[in-house]
Amino acid sequence: MTFRLFGKLVRLLLKERMEYRGDFILSIFSQIVAYAGDYIVIWLFIKKFNTIAGWTWPEIAFLYSLGLITYALGASFSFVQMRELENQVKQGTFDSLLIKPVNPYFYVISRGFNLAYIAHISISGCVLIWAMIELNMNWTISDYLYLILVIISGAMIQAGILTVIGAFSFIWVRTNFMFTLFFRLKDFISYPLPIFGTFIQILLTVVIPLAFVNYYPASYLMSHDTVMLPIWAKWFVPIVGLLCYWAGYRFWMFGANKYQGAGG
């Protein structure tokens, strides 16, 4: 599949979604309100304790926003698509994708592109900018370039993990419980990693590298001491994103190539 064809599939999907603009706008508004509520809950929690693990409210707002915006970018090309694979495998409809003269993975993610994540991007982007202004960060050009790389990398990490979960549909068929587990783990990165025990820190750094989505990059950018990794590892963060997404894609393609139907 060429990038031109990929873009055309996405454009067709966007036209389809915009057929019912009122419903789309209402959905976006409701999600913005829901995530605004999440920010308020975190703010009230920090207001009571002033700081958490030495992190102030603007710093945690930056941390949370970085996690949310990267999730929105990554999940728009992976969450709904991978979640629906279970039903496609059970009902046998996935078979029809295998006869199309295109890469099945890129066809799946392009046809399921979720425009509704614009709500997540809007509110998290606004709060991210507010936090940067509030913290009065004296950044260099390299810091801003690093932030861009971090956002891309964080999106790839989360898309890669969701892709791996989706790929298990080819093996176990039922995988929706794994998405629930993913979101439970993702809740941990809403706060600084040091407030959790060693097991969680190792799990989110080594096994399921969600800490690389926002905790380590935010720590480096705001000069906080990090657990487990030294300061020189900051440039390792973007590499983690590439590795996660590549591994997720390869595992998905491996599963698709071995797929023989739910009854096979």
N, C-alpha and C positions, 0 to 999 in steps of 0.2 A: 504493500500500500504506500503510495506517494503522499507527501505532505499536502499536495494540492487536493487529492481525493479526500484526505482526512479533513481538511478545512471545509470542503464542500459538504460532507456529511454533517459536520457540526452546524453549518449555516442552515441546512435543511431542517435540522432539529430545532434550531432557534426559531425559525418561522413557524414551526408546528406549535411550539410552546406559547408563542405570542398571539395565537388565534383567540385565546381567552385572556385578554390583558387584565381585566378586572380581577379575576381569580389569582392571576400571577402577582399583581401588585399587593393584593390583600395578604397573600402568603408571605411575601417579602416583609411587609410591615409587621406581621405577627411574629416572625422570626427575630426581627430587630428588637421588638419589645421583649421577647423571651431572653435574648442574650443581654439586653440592658439590665434585666432582672438579675442575671448571674453576676454582672459587674457590681451591682448594688449590694448583693449578698457578700461578696468578697470585701467590698469597701467597709461594710458594717463590721465584718469580722476583724479586719485590720484596725479599724477605729478603736475597737475595744482593747487591743493589745499593742497598738502603735506600730510595732514592727513584727515581722515573722522571720526568724533566723537572720536578723539584721537587715532585712529588706523592707523598705518603706512602701506605702501605697502606690505612688507613681511607678516604682520599680516593679512591683508585682503586676500592676496594670500593663506595663510593657511586656512582662513575661507571659501573662495570660493572652494578651493580644497577639503576640508572636505565635503562640501555639494555635490560636483560633484562625488566624489568617492563613497559616500554612496548611492547616487541616482543610479549610475551605478550598484552597487551590488544588490540593492533592485529591480530596474526596470528590470534587466535581468530575474527575475523570476515573473514579474508581469505586466509590462506596455503593451507589445504587446499582452499578453494573455488576459488581462482584456479589452483592447481596442477592440479586435476581438469578444468579447462576444456579443456585440450588433448585429453584423451580424449573428452570430451563433443562437441567439435567434430569430431574425427576420426570418431567413431562415429555422428554425426548426432543424438545424444540431446538436444543443446542445443535443437534445434528445438521440442521439446515444451514448453520453458519459455516460448517466445514466444507460445504460444496461451493462456497462463494470464492471467486478468484482473488481474494484479498487476505491479508494477515488477519486471522480471527481475533487476536487480542486487540489490535488497533480498531477493528470494526466494532467490537463490543464497547470499547471505551468511548468511541466517537458517537455511536448511536445512543448512548445513555448519558451524554453530557448533561450535567445538571446546572441550569442557569440560576436556580434558586439560591445557590451559595453566594450570590451577589450580596445577600443580606449579611452574611457572616463577614464578608470582605469589607463591606461598608462600615459597620460598627467597629470592627477590630482595627481597621485602618485609621479611623478617626481617633480612637483611643490611643493607638500606637503613636500617632503624631502628637497628640496632647501630652503623652507621657514624656516624649523626647523634649518637648518645649519646657515642660514643668521641671524636668531634671537638669535643664540647661546644659546639655551635653556639648562639650567642645570637641566635636568630631573632626577628623581629617577626611580627605577624599577616600582614603583606603578604608576608613571605618564605614562610610556609606556603601562602598562597594562590597565590603564584607557583609553588611546587613542584607543587601540584595542577594548575595550568594547564599546566605543563611535562609532566607525566605524560600528560595528555589530548592535548596537542600532539604529543608523541613517538609516542604510539599512532597518531595520525592520519597522521603522516609515514610511518611504516612500513606502515600499511594502504594509504595512497595509492600508495606505490611498488609494493607487491605487486599492487594493483589494476591499475596500468599494465601490469605484466608479464603479468597475466592477460588484459588486453585485446588484447595482441599475438597471442593465440591466434586471434582473429578474422581476423588479417591473415596471419600466418606459420604458424599451426596449431601447429607445434612450438616450445615456449617453455620447456621444463623447464631448458634450459641457462642461461636467464636467472635462474632461482631460485638456481642454484649461484653465479652471479656476484654476486647480491645478498648471499648469506651470506658470500662472501669479502670483499666491501666492508664488511659489518657487523662483521667481525672487527676492522677498524681502529679502530672507536669503543670497543673494550674498553680502550683506552689513551689517554692524553692526546695530542691532535692534534699538538703541537709536535715529537714524536719522529719524525714522518714528514716527507718532503720537501715542497717547495712544491706540486708537482703534486698530491699526495694531498690536501693541505690545501685547495687550490682545488676539486678534484673533489668532496670531501665537504662543502664549504660552498656552492658555487655550482651545480654540475651535479646531483649527487645529494645533497641536503642532510641526510645522516645525522648530521653534526656538530651539528645543531640538536636532535637527539634527546637527547643527554646531555652532550657536551663543553662547549658554550657555556653551557647552564643551570647545570651543575655549577661551571664556572669563575666565573660571576657569584655563585652562592650561597656559594662558598668563597673569594671575593676573589682568585682567581688571574688573572694577566694572560692575555688571550686573543689568539690570532693572528687577524689579518685584520679583526676586528670590535671596535669600541670598547665601553665599558661601557654607553653609552646604548642600545645595540642589544638589551639584555636583554629589553625588552618587545616586540621584533620576533619573538622566538622563538615565542610562541603563534600569531602570525599565519601563520608558515610552515606550521604544522600544518594550519590551515584551508585554506590555498592548495593544499597538496599533496593533501589528501584531495578537495577540490573538483575539482582538475585530474584526479586519478585517476578519479573518478566520471564526469566529463564525457567523458573519453577512452574509458572502458569503454562508456558508453551510445552514443557515436559508433560504436564498433566493433560493438556489438550491432545497431544500426540499419542498418549496412552489411552485416551478416552475411547470406550467401546459401547457407551450407552449405560443407563442406570441399571438395566437388567443384564448387562454383559458379564 
